[in-house]
Amino acid sequence: MDPRFYHDTVKRMENAGVESEYIQGWVGGFMGNPMREEQRLTEAYKAGYAAGEEGKGDGFEAWRAGAEVSSQASDAVAVAAAPASGGVSGEPS
């Protein structure tokens, strides 16, 4: 393990505002630690773990872009499902 690469990569992720779950996964994968128990796994952690195992220091950029697109899609679905009247369902407006 190259301590400089490890430190620089974690600092870059922190400065870029990468989700802490991704960073924790990356550290675990990079260090060769076993993956978390199943009930504590998140998509961010799994993506970080995979990038860390591969020794990728820039995998967070692609994951972050994909996560933002996914988040925007979820927001759009939530807005589309919201009632148009602004009132409680079943009450007259």
Secondary structure, 3 states (H helix, E strand, C coil): CCHHHHHHHHHHHHHCCCCHHHHHHHHHHHHCCCCCCHHHCCHHHHHHHHHHHHCCCCHHHHHHHHHHHHHHHHHHHHHHHCCCCCCCCCCCC
